[in-house]
Amino acid sequence: MKRTLFNILTLATVLLFSCDEEPIGQIPVDSAAPGAVSNISIKPIPGGAILNYDVPADEDLLYIQARYQTGEGIERIWKSSLFKNELLLNGFGDTNEKNVVVEAVDRSKNVSKPTSAKFNPLTPPVFSVFGSVTMTEDFGGVHVYWQNPTEAELSFTLLTENEDSELELVEKVYSSTDKGDFAVRGFENVERRFSIYVADRWDNLSDTLTGLYTPWFETELERSMWEPIVLPGDIPITAWGGGFHRLIDDKHGGGNYAHTAGGEGMPIPWTFDLGQKAKLSRFKSWQRDGGNYLYNHGNPRIFEIWGSNNPSEDGSWDSWTKLGSFESIKPSGLPVGTISNEDKEYATKGEEFIIPIDAPAVRYIRYVMIESWSNGDFFHLGEIKMFGQPVEE
C-alpha cells in the first residue's frame, strides 16, 4: 500500500514538473530589436500607396509593418513578409497627406525603431467610379452604368422612395469589373425618385446620385401569337415528342419540353415569329428538369438571340441583328451532374436574361445554342417567355 502511494506521488510530481516545463505560446529568442527599415520610396495609387524599402538583415526577422492613426483614433496596420520589399497600403478615403510609421518585427516580437513615410493617396476608386455612374430610365425601372478602370472591389446600392417617401433598398450589387451595369425591374410606369451611392470594403462612401425617373411600360408578350418558322440551316425542335408548342404552354416540368433529334452538329439555330413587332426588354427560360437534366444534357449553357423584321428566305444571316450573347449560370458552380438546392431553386424560378437597351425592335427571333451543359450536339428547353413593349408596325 505504501509503495503504491509512493508511486502515485512520484508520478504526480513528474507530471507537475513536466507541465511546468511545457512552454505556452512562442518561445522568446532575444530582446534585441531588429534594424530599422531603410531606403523607403513611395508610389501613390488610388486610395493608397505602394511602399518599397530595404529589409534589415536580421536573421530572426518576421515581417515588416506599417501603422497609421486615423482621425478617429483608430490604428490601422498593414503587414508584409520578410521575403518581400514591398508593402501595399490601401483603404484611404481621401487625398489628404498621410503619415505612416514603418517598422520591422522579429520572431521575439521585438520592434525596430520607426521610420516615417508621408504621401498623398490618389483619388480613391469609390469617388472616381462614382463620378462615372449614370442612371437611365429602363423597362419597368432604371439601368445603372459605371466605369471602374482600376477594377476596385466596390458595392453599388440603389434606393427608391416608398409610399411614405422614405428611401428603401432596391438592389445592392458587388462588382470589380472594369465596366459594369445592372437594371432593376418591376416598377409601374409612373415617375419616382431613385438614388444610388458607391461604397468600398473599408466603408468609404461616395456622394449620392438622385433623380426622378419614369420607368418604361413593360408587359409580357402574348405567346398565343407565336409561330415556329424553319429557315434553311435551322434545326427543327420536334424530336422525342417535343415541339415548339411545349415552349409556350405554361408547363415546364416532367415531359413538357422542346427537343432536337441530335447529331446535327453545332451551333443549333431555331426561329419563331412573335406575331408582332416589339422592343424587347428581357426574357426568361426554364430548363428541362426532372431526373438528372438540370444543368446537364441538352439544356443550353451558352447561346445567342438574334432579331429581324424581314428575315431572308434563304436562311442567311444578313437580315438578322444579334440582340445579345447569354450564358446560363449555375449558382453553386458544382460539376455537371451534381446540383445543389440553390441550383434547383434558381432554375425552377426561371433564368432571366436582359436584352441590351439599345437593341432594335424586332418581330422575328432566332435562338442559337452555342454550347449545351453536356457539350452534346442536341438541344432541349422547357419554357420561354419574353417581355417588352409592343411597337406599331
N, C-alpha and C positions, 0 to 999 in steps of 0.2 A: 504494500500500500504506500509506504514511504517512498519507494523507488518510483512508483507511478506518479505520485505527486511531484517528485523531483523532476521527472521527465517533462511533465506538463509545464512546470515553472521555467525550465530551461528552454523549451520550445517557445513559450510566450516571450521570454527575454530576447531570443534570437529574432523573432518576428518584430518585436518592438524596435530593436536596433536596425533591422532591415528596413522598416518603414521610415525610420529617421534618416536613413542613408539614401532613400529613394528621392531623387530631385523632382521638384514640381515646377513646371514652366521651363523657360530657357535658361541654360547654364551660363552664368556670366563668364566672359572671356578676359576682359580687362576693363579698365576705367579710362583708357586713353582715347580721346576724341579723334576721329579721322581728320585728314586735311580738308581745307576749305575747297569748295567748288570754285574754279577759276576760269578766266578767259570766256566769260559769258557774252554771247551775242543773241540778239532778239529780232525775230521777224514777226511783225504784227499781222494777224489774219482776222477775218470777220468774227467778231465776238471773242477774240483771244489772241494768243501769240504762240510761236514755237521758239523755245529756248535751246540753244546749242552751247556746250560748255566742255571743259576738260574735266574728266573724272579723276579724283585723287587716287593715288596708287596704293592705298592701304589694303593689306591682304584680307582683312575681315570686313571690308565694305559690303553693305547690304543693298542700299538703294539711295537715290537722290530724291529729295522732296522740295517742293515749292509751296510756301504758305502765303495766304492773303487774308487780310482782315476786311470784311465788308463794312459798309457804313452802319449796318445794323448790329455790328459787333459779333458777327458770325465768322468763324475761321474756316477757310476752305483750304484743302491740302491736295496737291497732285503729286504722284509718285512715279518714278521711272526706274527700271532695272539698272544695276551697275554695269550691265553689258551694253548699255546704250549711252550715247552722249547727247540725247535729245529728249525734251520734255514738252508735251502738248498742254497748254493752258487754254481752257475754253469755258463757256458759260457766262461770259460777261454781258451785261445788258445795256451797256452804253460805250461811248468812245472816250470817256474821261481817263486821265492818266492813272495807271495802276502801279503800285509798288509791291513787288513780291519779294519774299526772302527765300533764298535758295540755300539748301543745306545738304550735307552728306550724313548718312546714318549708317553705323556699323552693326554687326551682329550682337553686340552687347547693348544696343540702343543708345550708344554714345552719339551725340550730335555735334557736328563741326561748328566752327564759327560761321555766322550767317554772312551771306553776300547778297546785297540788294540789287534788284534789277527793275528798271522802270520802263513802261511802254504805254502806248495808247492803242487799244484794240481798234480794228476797223469796224465799220458799221455792222452790228450783229445781224445774222440772217433773218431773225424774227421781224426786224424792221425793214430791211431791204426787200425781202419777199413780200411783206405786206404792201409795200409800195407798188408791186406789180399786180396785186389782186384786183380783179374786175368781177362784177356780178351783173348778169343779164337776165331778162325775162326768158322763160322757157315753158315748155308744155307742162301745165299743172304745177309750176313752181318757178325756181330760179336755177341758173347754172353759174358756177363759180370757176374761175380760171386763175392760174398764177404761174410764175416762173421762179425756179429755185436753183440757180446755176451752181451753187456750192453743194447741193444735194444734202442740205442740213435736215436733221430729223425734226419735223415740225408737226403741229396739230392745227387744224382749221375748224373753228367752232362757229356754226351757223345758228342764229336765233331768229325768232319771229314773235310778233305780238299776239297774245291770245285774246279772248273776248273781253278780258279785264284790262287790256292794254299793258299787260306785263310781259316782259321778254321771257320766252321759254326755249329750251334746247330743241332744235330740229335735227341736227346731224353734227357729228364730230368725226373728222377724217384725219388719219395719220398718214404722212407721206414724206418720202425723202427723194422722190424723183425730180429730175431737173425741170420738167414741165408737168403740171398736174391740173386736174379739173374734176368736178363732181356735180351732179344735179340732184335736186330734191323734187319730189312729185306729190300729188295728192291734194293740192290746194284748189279752191274754187277760182273761177275767172273774175275775181274782184281784187281791187288794189289793196295791198297790205304792206307793212313795213318788215324788211328783213335786215339783219345785222350780222357782220362776220368779223372775227378777230383771229390773230395768229399767236401761237404760244410755242415755246421750246421746252425741253425737259428740265430746264433749270428755273421754270416758272417765270421767265421773262415774257411779258405780254406786249403786243402791239397796240396801236390805237384801234378803234372800231369803225369799220366802213358800214354806213347805214343809208338806206334809201327806200323809197316807195316803189313797188313793182306790182304789175298786174299779170299774174300767171296766164299763159295762153290756154285757151279752151282745148281740152283733150278728151277723147272718147275712145272706147274700144270699137274697132271697125267691125261692121256687121259681117259675120262669116258665112251667112246663108248666100251671100253674093259671090263667094269664092268659087272658082272653077279651075281644075287642073288643065295644064297645057303640056304637050310633049313636043318639044322642038328637036330638030336634028342635033344629036350629041347628048340629049338628055337621057337619064336613066329612069325608066318607069318605076314608080313606087307602088307596085301592085302585087308583089310576091307574098307567099305564105298567108294568104287570106287577108292581108293588109291592103290598104288603098288610101288615096288622098282623103276620102271622107272620114277616115279614122282620126285625122289630124284636127278635125273641126266639129267633133261630136260631143264635146264636153266630157269625154271619158278618156282617162289616160292610165288606167290600171289594168292589170291582167292581160287579156289578149287584144286590147284596143291600141293598136299601133300600126303605122305605115312601114313598109319594108321593101327593100330592093332584093333581087334574087341573089346577088353576089357574083363575083367573078368578072365584073365589068371593068375592073381597074379603077384607078383613082386619078383625079377627083371625081366626085359624084354630083352632077348638077340635076336639079329638077325645077319646074317652073309652074306658076299659077297666076291667075287673074284675080285681082282684088274686087273686080266688078265696079270699081270707082277709083278716081284719082285721089290720092291723099298725101298730105305732108306727114310722114311717119315720125313718131317721137321715140318709140321703144317697142319691143316685142318680148313675149315670154314663151318659153318652150318647156315641155315636160319630157323627160327621158322615158324610154321603155323601161318599165320596172318589173318587179316580180323575179323570183329565182335569184340569179346572180347577174342580172342585166345592168343594174345601176352602175354608171361609170365603167362600163365594160361593153364587150361585144361591138355592135354596130351603132351604139349611141355616139353622136358627133362630139368630138373634142375641139377641133379647130375647123371653122367654117367661115364662109363669106356670104353676104347678102348683096345682091345686085338689083337695080331697078331700071325700068324702062317705061316709056309711054307709047312706043311704036316698035316692038321687037321685030327684028329681021326674021323672015320665014325660014331662012337657011340655017338658023341657029347660031350665026356668027355673033361675036361679042361687040361689034362696032356700035350697036344701038343701045348698049347697056352701060350704066354707070354704077360703079361699086359704091354701095352705101355704107359699107363697113366690114372690117375683119373682126372676128369674135372668137373667144375661147371659153369653153365650159370649165368652170372652176370646181375642184373637189376640195372643200374646206379643210379636211384632215390631212390632205397630202399623202395618204396611205397608198401603198402599191395597188395596181389594178387587181381586182378580185377581192379586195378587202375594203369594207366601208365601215364607218362609224355611225352612231346615231345622229351625229351632227350632219354627216353627209346625206343621210336618208331624209332628215327633216328639210334640209336645204333643197334637195331635188324634188321632194314632194310638193313644196310651195311653188315650184316652177322657177326656172332660172330667168332672170331679167337682163336684157341687153339694151343699151342705149344707142339709138341712131344719132349720128352727128347732127348737130343743129343746122349745119349748112347744107345738108343733103337735099336734093331736089324732090319735089312732089312727084310721085310715080303711080302707075296703075298696075304694072306687072312686076312680079317678084321672081327672081331666080336665086334659089338657095344652092350653095355649092359646098359640099362637105370635103374638106381638105384632108382631115385625119380623124379616124374613129378612135375610141378609147382602147380598142384591142389591136389597132393598126391593121385591121382586116379591111377588105375591099367590098363591104356591104354596109347599108345604111338602114337604121330604123329610128323612129321617133314616135312619142305618144300623143302629143298635142302641141298646137301653136296658136298664139293669139297676138294680134297687132293693135297698136294704139297710135292715135294721132288726130289729125284734123282733115276731114273730107274737103276736097277742093272742087269747085265748079270747073267742068271741062269746057 
